[in-house]
Amino acid sequence: MSLVRPTRATDERTYDAVAGRSAAVVISGYSTSFGLASRLLAEPVRTHVRNVYALVRIADEIVDSPDPGFGPEARAELLDGLQADTHRALVTGRSSNLVVHAFATTARATGIGADLVDPFFTAMRTDLQVQGHDAASLQRYIFGSAEVVGLMCLRVFLACDGRDLEYDDLADGARRLGAAFQKINFLRDLAEDEGLLGRSYFPGLVTGTFTDVHRDAILDDVAGDLRAAAAAIPRLPRSSRRAVLAAYLLFAELAQRLGVTPAARITEERVTVPGPVKARLVARAVLGRTA
């Protein structure tokens, strides 16, 4: 018998709540921009989205940790275990891993299934096996690493508002926003990905040959994704619309700053959006203004 036995009066949902708070700790420790935008989500959307991103963050940490003693085989083993645990939790609704449990609680409540979970883990596994991409493999990677996360969030947004039937109509916008975010991250992290992690995401592009022409071509592609996403944002439920708009504005600002930063500088330092500018953009999103 456990020496730390819960009282019989303990609510059966206590474990779910503890798992949710654990997911919140993970997010607060890794992402300031996400935390800023997520405050605009109404509950229970905020908790569900946080649960999704906490699992994503844990998987990212497995594949991206710079620890030289943490080799590919050990990373792959942990990632396989995390995926298997997530699969079990999707079926049973429970896990001893608090982040997985939180994710499964959200997934089962909002209709997130293995059709979205498995492509994500496949993309994460790619980071352990592939150092460069061609156009086709990059598209597969972006779908699994970013677009499906956008689709998971869309499931949450619509389920919490009783609008599940609109998923197919809004899915393209969610995918395009996720793709834009990922491409912008690839661009601003160009030096770190190649120098620290040994990866190059854009086909044939390395820091030594990166030019303003390459930068502009990438950002033109991003602009198309952002336009498609912007058209879908006004159709989202009110409980999530302002937060998604805030995230959109933050990344659009980052894309604009990358566009006026010389390619040589992008390969040397990480372009960011200053805190006061972030605050101003979030305030604009609260007012529902895109400009």
Solvent accessible surface area in square Angstrom, and as a share of the most:
residue,aa,sasa,rsa
1,M,196,0.88
2,S,74,0.48
3,L,181,0.90
4,V,133,0.76
5,R,147,0.54
6,P,95,0.60
7,T,97,0.57
8,R,220,0.80
9,A,97,0.75
10,T,59,0.34
11,D,71,0.37
12,E,157,0.70
13,R,162,0.59
14,T,56,0.32
15,Y,66,0.25
16,D,49,0.25
17,A,48,0.37
18,V,51,0.29
19,A,0,0.00
20,G,7,0.07
21,R,144,0.53
22,S,27,0.17
23,A,0,0.00
24,A,25,0.19
25,V,104,0.60
26,V,24,0.14
27,I,12,0.06
28,S,86,0.56
29,G,63,0.61
30,Y,106,0.40
31,S,35,0.23
32,T,112,0.65
33,S,38,0.24
34,F,38,0.16
35,G,18,0.17
36,L,45,0.22
37,A,9,0.07
38,S,13,0.08
39,R,159,0.58
40,L,26,0.13
41,L,6,0.03
42,A,45,0.35
43,E,93,0.42
44,P,74,0.47
45,V,1,0.01
46,R,72,0.26
47,T,38,0.22
48,H,26,0.12
49,V,5,0.03
50,R,55,0.20
51,N,6,0.03
52,V,0,0.00
53,Y,63,0.24
54,A,0,0.00
55,L,4,0.02
56,V,17,0.09
57,R,63,0.23
58,I,49,0.25
59,A,0,0.00
60,D,32,0.17
61,E,60,0.27
62,I,17,0.09
63,V,4,0.02
64,D,46,0.24
65,S,17,0.11
66,P,87,0.55
67,D,74,0.38
68,P,137,0.86
69,G,72,0.69
70,F,44,0.18
71,G,27,0.26
72,P,91,0.57
73,E,150,0.67
74,A,44,0.34
75,R,24,0.09
76,A,31,0.24
77,E,130,0.58
78,L,96,0.48
79,L,0,0.00
80,D,71,0.37
81,G,39,0.37
82,L,13,0.06
83,Q,30,0.13
84,A,43,0.34
85,D,25,0.13
86,T,0,0.00
87,H,69,0.31
88,R,141,0.51
89,A,0,0.00
90,L,27,0.14
91,V,117,0.67
92,T,86,0.50
93,G,15,0.14
94,R,136,0.50
95,S,13,0.09
96,S,114,0.74
97,N,54,0.27
98,L,57,0.28
99,V,13,0.07
100,V,0,0.00
101,H,1,0.00
102,A,1,0.01
103,F,0,0.00
104,A,0,0.00
105,T,45,0.26
106,T,0,0.00
107,A,1,0.00
108,R,130,0.47
109,A,67,0.52
110,T,6,0.03
111,G,50,0.48
112,I,7,0.04
113,G,22,0.22
114,A,42,0.32
115,D,101,0.52
116,L,10,0.05
117,V,1,0.01
118,D,45,0.23
119,P,33,0.21
120,F,3,0.01
121,F,0,0.00
122,T,79,0.46
123,A,4,0.03
124,M,5,0.02
125,R,54,0.20
126,T,27,0.16
127,D,13,0.07
128,L,35,0.17
129,Q,131,0.58
130,V,53,0.30
131,Q,133,0.59
132,G,41,0.39
133,H,20,0.09
134,D,86,0.45
135,A,77,0.60
136,A,59,0.46
137,S,22,0.14
138,L,19,0.10
139,Q,86,0.38
140,R,161,0.59
141,Y,11,0.04
142,I,3,0.01
143,F,57,0.24
144,G,1,0.01
145,S,10,0.07
146,A,12,0.09
147,E,9,0.04
148,V,0,0.00
149,V,8,0.05
150,G,15,0.15
151,L,11,0.05
152,M,4,0.02
153,C,10,0.06
154,L,2,0.01
155,R,63,0.23
156,V,0,0.00
157,F,17,0.07
158,L,1,0.01
159,A,26,0.20
160,C,47,0.28
161,D,68,0.35
162,G,63,0.61
163,R,61,0.22
164,D,70,0.36
165,L,179,0.89
166,E,59,0.27
167,Y,28,0.10
168,D,118,0.61
169,D,93,0.48
170,L,3,0.01
171,A,18,0.14
172,D,84,0.43
173,G,8,0.08
174,A,17,0.13
175,R,88,0.32
176,R,80,0.29
177,L,18,0.09
178,G,8,0.08
179,A,4,0.03
180,A,0,0.00
181,F,36,0.15
182,Q,30,0.13
183,K,21,0.09
184,I,0,0.00
185,N,41,0.21
186,F,11,0.05
187,L,0,0.00
188,R,41,0.15
189,D,23,0.12
190,L,11,0.05
191,A,32,0.25
192,E,85,0.38
193,D,17,0.09
194,E,57,0.26
195,G,69,0.66
196,L,107,0.53
197,L,41,0.21
198,G,33,0.31
199,R,18,0.06
200,S,23,0.15
201,Y,14,0.05
202,F,18,0.08
203,P,61,0.38
204,G,83,0.80
205,L,13,0.06
206,V,66,0.38
207,T,37,0.21
208,G,73,0.71
209,T,82,0.47
210,F,14,0.06
211,T,61,0.35
212,D,64,0.33
213,V,115,0.66
214,H,71,0.32
215,R,24,0.09
216,D,60,0.31
217,A,62,0.48
218,I,17,0.09
219,L,21,0.10
220,D,101,0.52
221,D,76,0.39
222,V,1,0.00
223,A,36,0.28
224,G,17,0.16
225,D,8,0.04
226,L,15,0.08
227,R,163,0.60
228,A,28,0.22
229,A,1,0.01
230,A,33,0.26
231,A,74,0.58
232,A,13,0.10
233,I,10,0.05
234,P,87,0.55
235,R,120,0.44
236,L,13,0.06
237,P,1,0.01
238,R,194,0.71
239,S,27,0.18
240,S,0,0.00
241,R,73,0.27
242,R,103,0.38
243,A,6,0.05
244,V,15,0.09
245,L,9,0.05
246,A,0,0.00
247,A,21,0.16
248,Y,31,0.12
249,L,8,0.04
250,L,10,0.05
251,F,35,0.15
252,A,30,0.23
253,E,31,0.14
254,L,7,0.03
255,A,13,0.10
256,Q,122,0.54
257,R,71,0.26
258,L,0,0.00
259,G,25,0.24
260,V,121,0.69
261,T,8,0.05
262,P,71,0.45
263,A,4,0.03
264,A,66,0.51
265,R,117,0.43
266,I,1,0.00
267,T,23,0.13
268,E,137,0.61
269,E,83,0.37
270,R,118,0.43
271,V,15,0.08
272,T,72,0.42
273,V,13,0.08
274,P,58,0.36
275,G,48,0.46
276,P,103,0.65
277,V,16,0.09
278,K,41,0.17
279,A,58,0.45
280,R,140,0.51
281,L,6,0.03
282,V,18,0.10
283,A,52,0.40
284,R,58,0.21
285,A,0,0.00
286,V,61,0.35
287,L,121,0.60
288,G,50,0.48
289,R,122,0.45
290,T,87,0.51
291,A,97,0.75
